[in-house]
Amino acid sequence: MAYDDLQDFLAALEARGELRRIKAEVDPELEITEIADRVMRAGGPALLFERVRGSRWPLVINAMGSEARMALAFGAESLDAKAAEIEGHIAWLWKQLRGFSLLSAVPEALPRLPAALSLLPKRVARPICREVIAEDEGFDSLPVLRCWPGDGGRFLTLPVVCTRDPDTGAQNMGMYRMQVYDDRTAGMHWHLHKDGAHFFQKYRERGEMMPVAVALGSDPAVTYASTAPLPEGLWEAAFAGFLRGKPARVAKATLSDIEVPADAEFVLEGRVDPAESRLEGPFGDHTGYYSLPDQYPVFHLERITRRKSPVYPATIVGRPPKEDCWMAKATERLFLPLLKQLCPEIADLRMPIEGVFHNCVVVSIRKRYPGQARKVMNFLWGMGQMMYAKLIVVVDAEVDLRDLSEVAWRAFNNVDARRDLVVSDGPLDALDHSSPLPRYGARLGVDATRKGPDEGHLRGWPEALAMDGRIVELVSRRWAEYGL
Ligand SMILES: Cc1cc2nc3c(=O)[nH]c(=O)nc-3n(C[C@H](O)[C@H](O)[C@H](O)COP(=O)(O)O)c2cc1C
């Protein structure tokens, strides 16, 4: 089932007991963070703060803060079920590429038609995000959080930033936090590698002002899609439609030709001046550390449009687990079918939450030839935002990656430092504080697979311990007799 908008999703969460309303007045300065942090660490529900000091609008946080709620956001039973659906589509596409036959392609394509059609966003003439054109309202009308004590100020933490490539017209929705400087200006924290920053660079080269529209609060598939590592040129609105099984609804902004989620709670329209930058941060970040302040472009707010009774969406990030871990989990599961298709030796891949998205990737492979673990590391470092992976651990296919203790046991015991460690210089996430230079440094690959003579290991590789199956069965049968 697809949701009409954020409020429809919240109603569904409430009906399942997955949302709690807080009626006590709370402060957006730090207090909400402390409450939400405790709830997130306990695996708790979405929180709807009905009275936030200094603003008319209620604030929702942690709406996607569990694997179950993340799956619900796509109307799916589980993330694995959604991933299986994607795997089915990809496998079918590959089958057509291998040997196209009109006779089988047409009947097999028919059941896939709704999924294909859901990729096409639906244009809406009178969107609810424009029920009110609030010329006199600015950032100060919003319940913007100050998340952590050392933060440089207040930040929009869940904005869907909509932009357009001035050369190709391609559209993009990316989630980049925004630091509020005053009622009409905010920092635009798109990292150098991201699509918004690339488009901005193009506007700068043209010497033109860049129109930007920021959607706050939309159908959760759109919000998630804006965080997903899609290749540049693919529009997140199309991907969101595919994820929810129904076209995403978009509408033209009022001051530019950018298309925004039609059902957004708020749309902030404005422009970014390519000639201007300002210090942004520090900000208590995904890594659990404050990311360092740096120069970023500035967004000038020109107009807010909104629903009559909007809900303001927010999140906090910090030392895991936080809500963002579940968005990362969705990315891990939903993008795995594609990775497997392009690199078929991959059996499974996991990003432990402590690695905060991509800082640690463990991958299991069906190894057939020498050096294959290194080949897989290089494949991953070459795949979009996987370039940020600071640590990739490769193990054999039989290792259960859901069991981190098993992964650690294999990695701690199977590695010869000179032979099995790969240090690769390359791009790093702008949030990384450990490399000497920003955005560039060393990534580590650990080959913890079994080695044979073809990799110079001449003295045999031992089997891992396992009890004889007959003895296991015998002991199970007699267990009660032992009185244990
Ligand atoms: C809660 C949250 C906040 C984020 N904040 C930022 C940010 O401030 N800057 C940034 O470049 N990426 C940020 N990201 C990551 C991007 O959303 C992600 O890399 C996305 O794929 C970027 O989209 P793009 O490739 O279309 O630019 C954030 C992700 C989440 C889940």
The ligand as an SDF file (V2000), in Angstrom:
LIG
                    3D

 31 33  0  0  0  0  0  0  0  0999 V2000
   19.5050   12.1370    7.8460 C   0  0  0  0  0  0  0  0  0  0  0  0
   20.4850   12.2950    6.7120 C   0  0  0  0  0  0  0  0  0  0  0  0
   21.1820   13.4830    6.5750 C   0  0  0  0  0  0  0  0  0  0  0  0
   22.1070   13.6530    5.5450 C   0  0  0  0  0  0  0  0  0  0  0  0
   22.7860   14.8300    5.4330 N   0  0  0  0  0  0  0  0  0  0  0  0
   23.6330   15.0210    4.4010 C   0  0  0  0  0  0  0  0  0  0  0  0
   24.2870   16.2720    4.2410 C   0  0  0  0  0  0  0  0  0  0  0  0
   24.1360   17.1850    5.0400 O   0  0  0  0  0  0  0  0  0  0  0  0
   25.1040   16.4170    3.1530 N   0  0  0  0  0  0  0  0  0  0  0  0
   25.3010   15.4210    2.2380 C   0  0  0  0  0  0  0  0  0  0  0  0
   26.0210   15.6310    1.2500 O   0  0  0  0  0  0  0  0  0  0  0  0
   24.7110   14.2100    2.3940 N   0  0  0  0  0  0  0  0  0  0  0  0
   23.8810   14.0010    3.4340 C   0  0  0  0  0  0  0  0  0  0  0  0
   23.2600   12.7880    3.5920 N   0  0  0  0  0  0  0  0  0  0  0  0
   23.5400   11.7040    2.6230 C   0  0  0  0  0  0  0  0  0  0  0  0
   22.8160   11.9470    1.3210 C   0  0  0  0  0  0  0  0  0  0  0  0
   21.4510   12.1500    1.5280 O   0  0  0  0  0  0  0  0  0  0  0  0
   23.0360   10.7770    0.3640 C   0  0  0  0  0  0  0  0  0  0  0  0
   24.4080   10.6480    0.1340 O   0  0  0  0  0  0  0  0  0  0  0  0
   22.2660   10.9110   -0.9270 C   0  0  0  0  0  0  0  0  0  0  0  0
   22.4780    9.7680   -1.7260 O   0  0  0  0  0  0  0  0  0  0  0  0
   22.6820   12.1340   -1.6960 C   0  0  0  0  0  0  0  0  0  0  0  0
   21.9120   12.2650   -2.8430 O   0  0  0  0  0  0  0  0  0  0  0  0
   22.5380   12.6850   -4.2400 P   0  0  0  0  0  0  0  0  0  0  0  0
   23.4820   11.5740   -4.6210 O   0  0  0  0  0  0  0  0  0  0  0  0
   21.3590   12.7810   -5.1240 O   0  0  0  0  0  0  0  0  0  0  0  0
   23.2540   13.9590   -4.0540 O   0  0  0  0  0  0  0  0  0  0  0  0
   22.3400   12.5930    4.6230 C   0  0  0  0  0  0  0  0  0  0  0  0
   21.6400   11.3950    4.7740 C   0  0  0  0  0  0  0  0  0  0  0  0
   20.7220   11.2340    5.8110 C   0  0  0  0  0  0  0  0  0  0  0  0
   19.9910    9.9310    5.9540 C   0  0  0  0  0  0  0  0  0  0  0  0
  1  2  1  0
  2  3  1  0
  2 30  2  0
  3  4  2  0
  4  5  1  0
  4 28  1  0
  5  6  2  0
  6  7  1  0
  6 13  1  0
  7  8  2  0
  7  9  1  0
  9 10  1  0
 10 11  2  0
 10 12  1  0
 12 13  2  0
 13 14  1  0
 14 15  1  0
 14 28  1  0
 15 16  1  0
 16 17  1  0
 16 18  1  0
 18 19  1  0
 18 20  1  0
 20 21  1  0
 20 22  1  0
 22 23  1  0
 23 24  1  0
 24 25  2  0
 24 26  1  0
 24 27  1  0
 28 29  2  0
 29 30  1  0
 30 31  1  0
M  END
$$$$
